[in-house]
Amino acid sequence: MGGLISSYYLKFIESKKVRKFVTLCSPFYGTKWARYFFGDRLGVVEMRPKSYFLIKLNRKKLKRVIQRDFYSQKDFIVPGRSGNSNDAISREINFWCHPLAIFWSPVVKRITDFILK
């Protein structure tokens, strides 16, 4: 959910101090798991496919910030291209274990390369 919160902040509050933005398996188009776990909590409800929050977030374009999204077709929590926003150059990673994606060395290298360029 961190990618959604960060994206909202950059689109609706402040983006002048940010040059690059990276997301990893963020559910820009929702996750069906949001119906099954903690489903009554507002933050979780907002991660359901076609929620008002996600529709609003995806309609607004990100300005002045270069965004890169990393997603996986095999991710069991954020499946397919749900981790791909409209504002970024997206890169598919071949990974299925959502909670461990940030520790996978090919992902870390790709993120580091993008940030340091």
Steps between C-alpha positions, in 0.01 A plus 500: 500500500802728536512560126136612502551738791815644343331536163206682660737734682693581182188551290278691741723663763864566408738383229742791454779345709485155339679413176460119488245263645508118512219260585524128552189285458267783600131420435414795270201306368424325826537159650225247559668413833361830633161332522622218721741646754405790726233583242315751716796733551491811282856465369431143396165586340685759290724226357208306354479494119298794366490684834432875488849568639677298227287650223580852625869416541535349152318787326744765619833518320830534681693811393874571508583165660654203320327187623600137458264219602615145555229235487468126451244301307555222757449711814227329702400816690521766227449287189573580141528859391319639804844609619543718193378860519429721199778742596805282478732300287421158637726202529382148560689295755474125514406456863201350679556563874375855550632558857854397404528688168696787655770257613547332161839613366396553132224735619732686735751544216239632257367748756850614592596544134190714438556721804870555437470587128 
